[in-house]
Amino acid sequence: MKIFSGRSFISGIGLVGLLFATPVCAEESNADTEDSSGWFKRIFSASGEYVAEETYVGEASVRRSNQVVSDYSESDTVLRLVLTPRTKIGVLRLGAEWERFSFGFPDRTPLPNTLQSLAFVVGLDTQLSDSILIRVEAQPGIYGTNNMEGSDFNVPFLVGGTYIYNPNLQIVLGVGVDVERKIPVIPGAGIRWKIARLWVINAVLPAPRLEFQAARNVTLYAGGNFKETSFRVSDDFGNTHGFRSKLNRAILDYSEVRTGVGADWKISSFLTLTGEVGYQPYRSFDFYRPDVRFHEDGSAPYGMFSMHGAF
């Protein structure tokens, strides 16, 4: 039985009934996924998971009243490594993650060109019964802009659980907490339902999708990706970006939604290649405390490529 998750938080996007935390999700075991990646465990006596992902979003626009920031692109880079040693109380999750959003804003745009986080991953997966799995995970780290400082420290965390109704249906519940976010506590729910031999509804945020197993090691899918993370801007950000002291040291909630189609090619359990293309219909930069918010005014296509796996 494998347990996995992604990191992101979403709030305030006007979708009635949308619940989100970064929950655990149970996936049925499959002997075909066990392969030559065992060499890593034998040599290093370690197990874990990793992600290396790059997304490029084409030129788009955001607006605040009559102020428009237009024709800028986005690069989103994610690097994540988590070791998963087994203990008597469950599987520990110990690692680190770095994410960087880079925007092609013109000079003196009242928005940061870079948002980035560097955080530890500290968590536990445990099994309460044959049918109930629990994950608790915190990501203490620095959530800032170009020059990350110790004062940008934050500790978002999540608690999630999976109920395994049967091998084809799992139900997910969870809650994500970030005291710096506009909505600090967000509950979440979802299901993973194998509706036919080759079809799976994987309706678990942040990346719900419909999957089709096109070949033994190839899965095609259509779905979305919801992201929201809080960052703190620099001491003089407002002074240097046309808002005087109003935005100095302000908290920025950055959120976006992507919808697209893609393919996973599972070369081994150690390496899966994923390619995805689609459209980004929503994006928001929200300095919610001083009430300065830029919202989507022009959408753009995107492309994503990632390498990920378990060892």
DAGIPE-V342865 format. One record per residue. N is the residue number from 1. RES is the residue in one small letter. PHI is phi in whole degrees, -180 to 180 (none if undefined). D_CENTER is the distance of its C-alpha to the mean C-alpha in Angstrom with 1 decimal. Layout:
n:N res:RES phi:PHI d_center:D_CENTER
n:N res:RES phi:PHI d_center:D_CENTER
//
This chain:
n:1 res:m phi:none d_center:22.0
n:2 res:k phi:-105 d_center:18.5
n:3 res:i phi:-126 d_center:15.6
n:4 res:f phi:-149 d_center:12.0
n:5 res:s phi:-158 d_center:8.5
n:6 res:g phi:-126 d_center:4.8
n:7 res:r phi:-112 d_center:3.5
n:8 res:s phi:175 d_center:3.7
n:9 res:f phi:-135 d_center:7.4
n:10 res:i phi:-135 d_center:9.8
n:11 res:s phi:-158 d_center:13.5
n:12 res:g phi:63 d_center:16.7
n:13 res:i phi:-107 d_center:16.2
n:14 res:g phi:78 d_center:19.5
n:15 res:l phi:-99 d_center:18.5
n:16 res:v phi:-64 d_center:20.9
n:17 res:g phi:83 d_center:19.8
n:18 res:l phi:-75 d_center:16.1
n:19 res:l phi:-114 d_center:14.7
n:20 res:f phi:-148 d_center:11.3
n:21 res:a phi:-140 d_center:10.3
n:22 res:t phi:-97 d_center:7.9
n:23 res:p phi:-87 d_center:11.1
n:24 res:v phi:-79 d_center:12.8
n:25 res:c phi:-141 d_center:14.2
n:26 res:a phi:-93 d_center:17.5
n:27 res:e phi:-131 d_center:18.5
n:28 res:e phi:-63 d_center:22.2
n:29 res:s phi:-75 d_center:23.7
n:30 res:n phi:-150 d_center:25.3
n:31 res:a phi:-62 d_center:27.9
n:32 res:d phi:-66 d_center:27.4
n:33 res:t phi:-83 d_center:24.1
n:34 res:e phi:-84 d_center:26.1
n:35 res:d phi:-148 d_center:27.4
n:36 res:s phi:-69 d_center:28.4
n:37 res:s phi:-65 d_center:25.3
n:38 res:g phi:-60 d_center:27.4
n:39 res:w phi:-60 d_center:29.1
n:40 res:f phi:-65 d_center:26.3
n:41 res:k phi:-64 d_center:26.8
n:42 res:r phi:-67 d_center:30.5
n:43 res:i phi:-80 d_center:30.6
n:44 res:f phi:-105 d_center:28.1
n:45 res:s phi:52 d_center:28.2
n:46 res:a phi:-140 d_center:24.4
n:47 res:s phi:-132 d_center:21.7
n:48 res:g phi:175 d_center:17.9
n:49 res:e phi:-148 d_center:14.9
n:50 res:y phi:-148 d_center:13.4
n:51 res:v phi:-142 d_center:11.1
n:52 res:a phi:-131 d_center:12.4
n:53 res:e phi:-137 d_center:10.9
n:54 res:e phi:-135 d_center:12.5
n:55 res:t phi:-126 d_center:12.4
n:56 res:y phi:-119 d_center:15.5
n:57 res:v phi:-113 d_center:16.1
n:58 res:g phi:-70 d_center:19.8
n:59 res:e phi:-67 d_center:22.0
n:60 res:a phi:-143 d_center:21.3
n:61 res:s phi:-142 d_center:22.6
n:62 res:v phi:-131 d_center:21.9
n:63 res:r phi:-137 d_center:24.8
n:64 res:r phi:-135 d_center:26.1
n:65 res:s phi:55 d_center:29.6
n:66 res:n phi:-96 d_center:31.6
n:67 res:q phi:-96 d_center:29.5
n:68 res:v phi:-119 d_center:27.5
n:69 res:v phi:-110 d_center:25.3
n:70 res:s phi:-127 d_center:25.4
n:71 res:d phi:57 d_center:25.1
n:72 res:y phi:-122 d_center:22.2
n:73 res:s phi:-106 d_center:19.6
n:74 res:e phi:-140 d_center:16.1
n:75 res:s phi:-124 d_center:14.7
n:76 res:d phi:-121 d_center:11.0
n:77 res:t phi:-115 d_center:11.2
n:78 res:v phi:-129 d_center:9.0
n:79 res:l phi:-126 d_center:11.3
n:80 res:r phi:-146 d_center:10.8
n:81 res:l phi:-138 d_center:13.9
n:82 res:v phi:-131 d_center:14.5
n:83 res:l phi:-87 d_center:18.1
n:84 res:t phi:-130 d_center:19.0
n:85 res:p phi:-70 d_center:22.7
n:86 res:r phi:-90 d_center:24.5
n:87 res:t phi:-132 d_center:26.6
n:88 res:k phi:-66 d_center:29.0
n:89 res:i phi:-92 d_center:26.5
n:90 res:g phi:146 d_center:23.6
n:91 res:v phi:-99 d_center:21.0
n:92 res:l phi:-74 d_center:19.8
n:93 res:r phi:-126 d_center:16.4
n:94 res:l phi:-131 d_center:17.2
n:95 res:g phi:-176 d_center:15.6
n:96 res:a phi:-151 d_center:13.7
n:97 res:e phi:-143 d_center:10.7
n:98 res:w phi:-125 d_center:11.4
n:99 res:e phi:-133 d_center:9.5
n:100 res:r phi:-136 d_center:12.0
n:101 res:f phi:-100 d_center:12.5
n:102 res:s phi:-119 d_center:16.2
n:103 res:f phi:-117 d_center:18.2
n:104 res:g phi:-92 d_center:21.7
n:105 res:f phi:-74 d_center:23.3
n:106 res:p phi:-65 d_center:27.1
n:107 res:d phi:-59 d_center:28.9
n:108 res:r phi:62 d_center:29.0
n:109 res:t phi:-65 d_center:26.4
n:110 res:p phi:-76 d_center:25.4
n:111 res:l phi:-142 d_center:21.7
n:112 res:p phi:-73 d_center:20.2
n:113 res:n phi:-72 d_center:20.0
n:114 res:t phi:-134 d_center:17.3
n:115 res:l phi:-126 d_center:14.4
n:116 res:q phi:-150 d_center:13.1
n:117 res:s phi:-135 d_center:12.1
n:118 res:l phi:-134 d_center:13.7
n:119 res:a phi:-138 d_center:13.2
n:120 res:f phi:-79 d_center:14.7
n:121 res:v phi:-115 d_center:13.3
n:122 res:v phi:-133 d_center:16.0
n:123 res:g phi:-157 d_center:16.1
n:124 res:l phi:-147 d_center:18.3
n:125 res:d phi:-106 d_center:18.4
n:126 res:t phi:-139 d_center:21.8
n:127 res:q phi:-116 d_center:23.9
n:128 res:l phi:-80 d_center:26.0
n:129 res:s phi:-159 d_center:27.9
n:130 res:d phi:-64 d_center:28.0
n:131 res:s phi:-113 d_center:25.9
n:132 res:i phi:-124 d_center:23.5
n:133 res:l phi:-116 d_center:20.7
n:134 res:i phi:-126 d_center:19.0
n:135 res:r phi:-127 d_center:16.0
n:136 res:v phi:-123 d_center:16.1
n:137 res:e phi:-148 d_center:13.6
n:138 res:a phi:-117 d_center:13.8
n:139 res:q phi:-130 d_center:12.3
n:140 res:p phi:-68 d_center:15.4
n:141 res:g phi:180 d_center:15.4
n:142 res:i phi:-102 d_center:16.3
n:143 res:y phi:-124 d_center:14.4
n:144 res:g phi:-144 d_center:16.7
n:145 res:t phi:-119 d_center:18.0
n:146 res:n phi:-63 d_center:20.4
n:147 res:n phi:-104 d_center:22.3
n:148 res:m phi:-75 d_center:20.2
n:149 res:e phi:-127 d_center:22.6
n:150 res:g phi:-60 d_center:22.9
n:151 res:s phi:-72 d_center:23.3
n:152 res:d phi:-88 d_center:19.6
n:153 res:f phi:-68 d_center:18.8
n:154 res:n phi:-153 d_center:16.6
n:155 res:v phi:-134 d_center:15.5
n:156 res:p phi:-69 d_center:12.7
n:157 res:f phi:-149 d_center:12.9
n:158 res:l phi:-141 d_center:12.6
n:159 res:v phi:-134 d_center:15.3
n:160 res:g phi:-139 d_center:15.0
n:161 res:g phi:-144 d_center:17.6
n:162 res:t phi:-124 d_center:18.6
n:163 res:y phi:-104 d_center:22.1
n:164 res:i phi:-90 d_center:23.4
n:165 res:y phi:-68 d_center:26.0
n:166 res:n phi:-162 d_center:27.1
n:167 res:p phi:-59 d_center:25.8
n:168 res:n phi:-100 d_center:24.8
n:169 res:l phi:-141 d_center:23.2
n:170 res:q phi:-127 d_center:20.6
n:171 res:i phi:-114 d_center:19.7
n:172 res:v phi:-117 d_center:16.6
n:173 res:l phi:-133 d_center:16.9
n:174 res:g phi:-173 d_center:15.0
n:175 res:v phi:-147 d_center:14.6
n:176 res:g phi:-113 d_center:12.2
n:177 res:v phi:-128 d_center:14.3
n:178 res:d phi:-147 d_center:14.2
n:179 res:v phi:-67 d_center:17.8
n:180 res:e phi:-88 d_center:17.2
n:181 res:r phi:-79 d_center:15.3
n:182 res:k phi:-57 d_center:17.7
n:183 res:i phi:-111 d_center:17.2
n:184 res:p phi:-65 d_center:16.8
n:185 res:v phi:-121 d_center:16.6
n:186 res:i phi:-127 d_center:14.7
n:187 res:p phi:-79 d_center:15.7
n:188 res:g phi:-150 d_center:14.2
n:189 res:a phi:-154 d_center:15.8
n:190 res:g phi:-176 d_center:15.6
n:191 res:i phi:-137 d_center:17.7
n:192 res:r phi:-122 d_center:17.9
n:193 res:w phi:-132 d_center:21.3
n:194 res:k phi:-84 d_center:23.3
n:195 res:i phi:-85 d_center:25.7
n:196 res:a phi:-157 d_center:27.7
n:197 res:r phi:-59 d_center:28.3
n:198 res:l phi:-113 d_center:26.0
n:199 res:w phi:-120 d_center:23.7
n:200 res:v phi:-136 d_center:20.7
n:201 res:i phi:-93 d_center:19.0
n:202 res:n phi:-105 d_center:15.5
n:203 res:a phi:-91 d_center:14.8
n:204 res:v phi:-122 d_center:11.9
n:205 res:l phi:-72 d_center:9.0
n:206 res:p phi:-90 d_center:6.2
n:207 res:a phi:-133 d_center:8.0
n:208 res:p phi:-69 d_center:11.7
n:209 res:r phi:-162 d_center:14.3
n:210 res:l phi:-103 d_center:17.9
n:211 res:e phi:-114 d_center:18.8
n:212 res:f phi:-130 d_center:22.2
n:213 res:q phi:-83 d_center:23.5
n:214 res:a phi:-75 d_center:25.6
n:215 res:a phi:-152 d_center:26.9
n:216 res:r phi:-54 d_center:26.7
n:217 res:n phi:-118 d_center:23.9
n:218 res:v phi:-127 d_center:22.5
n:219 res:t phi:-121 d_center:20.2
n:220 res:l phi:-97 d_center:20.0
n:221 res:y phi:-153 d_center:17.5
n:222 res:a phi:-135 d_center:17.0
n:223 res:g phi:179 d_center:14.2
n:224 res:g phi:-137 d_center:11.4
n:225 res:n phi:-142 d_center:7.8
n:226 res:f phi:-111 d_center:7.3
n:227 res:k phi:-129 d_center:5.8
n:228 res:e phi:-152 d_center:8.0
n:229 res:t phi:-140 d_center:8.9
n:230 res:s phi:-98 d_center:12.6
n:231 res:f phi:-130 d_center:14.7
n:232 res:r phi:-110 d_center:18.4
n:233 res:v phi:-84 d_center:20.7
n:234 res:s phi:-74 d_center:23.8
n:235 res:d phi:-60 d_center:27.2
n:236 res:d phi:-111 d_center:28.9
n:237 res:f phi:-58 d_center:26.2
n:238 res:g phi:-62 d_center:28.1
n:239 res:n phi:-64 d_center:31.4
n:240 res:t phi:-93 d_center:30.3
n:241 res:h phi:-125 d_center:28.5
n:242 res:g phi:85 d_center:31.2
n:243 res:f phi:-118 d_center:30.3
n:244 res:r phi:51 d_center:32.6
n:245 res:s phi:-85 d_center:31.4
n:246 res:k phi:-59 d_center:29.5
n:247 res:l phi:-109 d_center:26.1
n:248 res:n phi:-62 d_center:27.0
n:249 res:r phi:60 d_center:24.4
n:250 res:a phi:-77 d_center:22.6
n:251 res:i phi:-88 d_center:19.1
n:252 res:l phi:-115 d_center:17.0
n:253 res:d phi:-90 d_center:14.2
n:254 res:y phi:-105 d_center:12.4
n:255 res:s phi:-136 d_center:10.8
n:256 res:e phi:-155 d_center:10.8
n:257 res:v phi:-128 d_center:11.0
n:258 res:r phi:-122 d_center:11.6
n:259 res:t phi:-130 d_center:14.1
n:260 res:g phi:-170 d_center:15.5
n:261 res:v phi:-126 d_center:17.1
n:262 res:g phi:-161 d_center:16.7
n:263 res:a phi:-144 d_center:18.1
n:264 res:d phi:-106 d_center:17.3
n:265 res:w phi:-114 d_center:20.3
n:266 res:k phi:-87 d_center:20.6
n:267 res:i phi:-73 d_center:23.1
n:268 res:s phi:-160 d_center:23.1
n:269 res:s phi:-65 d_center:20.9
n:270 res:f phi:-79 d_center:20.4
n:271 res:l phi:-145 d_center:19.3
n:272 res:t phi:-123 d_center:17.5
n:273 res:l phi:-101 d_center:17.4
n:274 res:t phi:-127 d_center:15.2
n:275 res:g phi:-125 d_center:16.3
n:276 res:e phi:-147 d_center:15.2
n:277 res:v phi:-134 d_center:16.9
n:278 res:g phi:176 d_center:16.9
n:279 res:y phi:-134 d_center:17.1
n:280 res:q phi:-107 d_center:15.1
n:281 res:p phi:-84 d_center:17.2
n:282 res:y phi:-144 d_center:15.7
n:283 res:r phi:-157 d_center:14.9
n:284 res:s phi:-147 d_center:16.0
n:285 res:f phi:-113 d_center:17.0
n:286 res:d phi:-124 d_center:18.3
n:287 res:f phi:-84 d_center:20.6
n:288 res:y phi:-72 d_center:21.3
n:289 res:r phi:-71 d_center:23.9
n:290 res:p phi:-83 d_center:26.3
n:291 res:d phi:60 d_center:25.4
n:292 res:v phi:-124 d_center:24.5
n:293 res:r phi:-136 d_center:22.0
n:294 res:f phi:-109 d_center:21.4
n:295 res:h phi:-120 d_center:20.2
n:296 res:e phi:-56 d_center:19.9
n:297 res:d phi:-128 d_center:23.4
n:298 res:g phi:-164 d_center:22.9
n:299 res:s phi:-86 d_center:20.2
n:300 res:a phi:-155 d_center:19.7
n:301 res:p phi:-77 d_center:18.9
n:302 res:y phi:-144 d_center:16.2
n:303 res:g phi:-137 d_center:16.0
n:304 res:m phi:-134 d_center:13.4
n:305 res:f phi:-136 d_center:14.5
n:306 res:s phi:-145 d_center:13.1
n:307 res:m phi:-122 d_center:14.9
n:308 res:h phi:-155 d_center:13.7
n:309 res:g phi:174 d_center:15.9
n:310 res:a phi:-129 d_center:17.5
n:311 res:f phi:-138 d_center:20.8
//
